[in-house]
Amino acid sequence: MVNIWSIISQLIGEHCPLCGEPGGSLCLSCGADLPRNHHACTHCALPLPPGVDEGMSCADCQSRPPGFDRATAPLVYGHPVDDLIAGFKYHHRLPLGRDLADLLASTLDRRRPLPELLLPIPMHRQGLRERGFNQASELARQLSVRLGIPWSAAYLTRRHDGDRQRGLRRRKRLGNTKGRFSCRSGLPSHVALIDDVITTGATVDEASRVARRAGAATIEVWAVARTPRERRDGR
């Protein structure tokens, strides 16, 4: 199916959404100034407070390890990353998806071994009709090209939309995602789940558990950004 928003973006051209510089989407200078998630939990990529030793897991992962083995999220979700992701998701600025995928791919291209398959976190059919595209699928498509890994939206599906996650705390989100996903059997041993933002980790946690039951032995989660603790409880 032809994505009309991609055609529109090519026709009208793009400027940097942060400084207005012409000639592309996110310019190199603004991209270099984005808040990086350098000091993060080794398991779920939660930004850790200053003073916590490198290589540590956060308290949540120590008390209840998530269903995935490792998460990667190179950016901290906050201004202006939230504006970039909103522009991509809600205003159909697909070149921003390309730029965000580049930022993510640049943190992964030296990692070995790479997963055998990329699985975008699916949207419910109603949300997909309203938005017109799944941002996770677009990111997976871009990452597939850059890293040479196949991707598929045919394995992982969303059974129902459930209550909206926005504004729910982590424990409520964990219960709210139960039974939300199903996964076709026959997954390769090593997969990566793709999403734009990890907030509490509840969504990717549940998706990981059904992917493991479908045959995946090693599950990574790749996202553009991770919400810090002080913001995530209010989302």
N, C-alpha and C positions, 0 to 999 in steps of 0.2 A: 504494500500500500504506500502511495506517495505521501510524504509528510509535507503538507503545504507550508508549514512554518519554516522549514528549512529553505524552501524556494524564496519565501518572502525575505528571510534574513539575507540571502545572497543578493536580492534585488536592491534592498535599501541600504546595504552596507552596514558596517559596525564601527563603533567608537568604543574606547575604553569606558566602561560604565562607572569608573571611579574618578578619573581625571579628565575625561573627554577627549583624550588624545586620539586622532584619527589613524586609520591604517590597520585596523584589526579589532579584536575584542579587548581582552584584558592586556594592558601593556606590560612590558617586562619590569618596569620600575614599580608599578603598583603590585604586580605579582610577587616581587621580592619583598614587599613590605607587609604581606599578609601574616597574621599571627600563626606561628608554627607550633605544632604540638610536639616539642622536643622532649619534654620531661613528662612521660606518660606511663601508666600502668602497662607492664609487659604483656598482660593478658587481654584486657579489654580496651586499651588505649585511652582510658580516662586521664585527662590532665591532672597531674599530681601537684600538691602544694610545694612551695620551696622548702627545702630542708629534708624532704624525703629522699632517701638514697636511690640512685639509679638502679634499674633492674628490679625494682620492687613491684609487687602486685598491690592493687588497692584493697581496702577493707572488704568491699563487696565480693570481689573475686576470691579472697581468702576464706570468707564465710560461706559463699555459695558460688563455686566455679561455674561459669557459663557453659553452654553446650558446644561452643566453638573452641578451637585451640589457640587462636591468636587473632587479634584485630590490628589493623593498620588504618590510621586516620591522620594525615599529615598536617591538617589545619585545626585550629581551635574555633569552635562555632561561636561567633560573636561578631560585632561590627569590625570590618565590612563584609566578612564572609557570609553572614546571614543575608545581606542584600544581594550578593552574587548568586547564592543558591535560590533565593526567591525569584530573582529575575529569570533564572534558568527554568525553574519549575512552574511558576505561575504566570510568567509573561512571555513564555515561549522563545526566550533568547537562546537558541540552541548553540550558537558559537560559544556561549559561556560554558555549556556542558563540555565542549571540546577542550576549553582551557582548564576546567576543573579536572577533567580526565588526565590531561597532561601533567598537572601538578601531582596527581595521585600516582600516575605511571612512573614519574621520575623518582619516586621513593621505592619503587618495586622492581625496576628493570635489572638490578644486580642481584636480586634475591634468587636463590636456588635451594631446593628445587621449586619451580613454579607449579601452580595447580594445573591440573589437566583440563578443567572446565570452569567457566565463570557462570554463576547463577544469579541473575538479578532478583532482588526482592520484589515479588509481584504486587500489583495493585488489584483492588477489587474492581469488578467490571464496571460498576457505576462510577467510581472515581476515575477510571481510565476513559470512560465516555466523556466525562466532564472536562478532564484536563487535555485529552487528545493524544497523550503519549505518556509512557512510563519513564520517569527520569532515570531510574535504576537500569532499565534496559538500554537507554541511550548511553549511559556511562559504560556499561558492559560492552556495548558495541565498539565504542572508542578504545577501551582498554584492550579488547581483542585484537584490533588492528595494530596498536602500538607494541603489545607484548607477544603477539603471535600465539595467543591462547584462544581456542574456540569458546563460544558462549551459546547458551540456550535458555529460552524462556519456556521450554516445553516440559521441564521436569517439575519445577516448584510452582505450585498454584495456591491462590488464596481462596479458601472456602467461603469465608464471610468477612464482612468489614468490621463487625463488632462495634463496641463503643469507641468513640474517637479517643485517641491517645493523648491529645493535647491537654495539658493541665493536670494529668494524672501523675502521682508519685510512682517510684520504681516498683514497690510491692503491688500496687494496683495494676500497673502496666503488665507485670508478669502474669497476673491472673487473667487479665483482659485478652492476652494473646493465646491462651490455651485453646487448641483445636482450630486455630485460625488458618493454618497451612496444611497442605498435603504435598507429598512428593512421590513421583513415579520411581519405581525401583530401577536398579541398574546403573546408579551413579558410579563414576570412576572413584578411585580410592582417595584422590586429593582434589578438593574443590575450593572455590572462593565465592562467598556470597557478596554481592555488590549492592551498595546503597549510597545515598547522598550524605546522610547524617546519622550518626549513632547518638541517640539521646540518653536513655537509660540502659539500652542494650536489650530490652525485653523482646523487641521484634526479631532481631537477628538471633537471639538466644532460642526462641521457639522454632524459627526456621532451621537453625542448625540441628536441633534435636530430631526433626522429621527427616532432614537430609542424612543424618547418621543412620537412622533406621532404614533409609533407602540405599545404603551401601557405602556411604562416604566414611573413610577412616580418619582422614585429616581434613579439618574444616577451618579455613581462614575467613575473616570478614574484612573486606576492603571498603572504606568509606572516605569521602572527601574530608569530612570534619567530625569532630567529637565535641559534644556539649560538656562544658565543665560542670562540676558538682553544684556550684553556686547558682547556675542558671537552669539546670535540668529539672529541678523539682517544680519550677513554675511553668513548664511546657507540657 
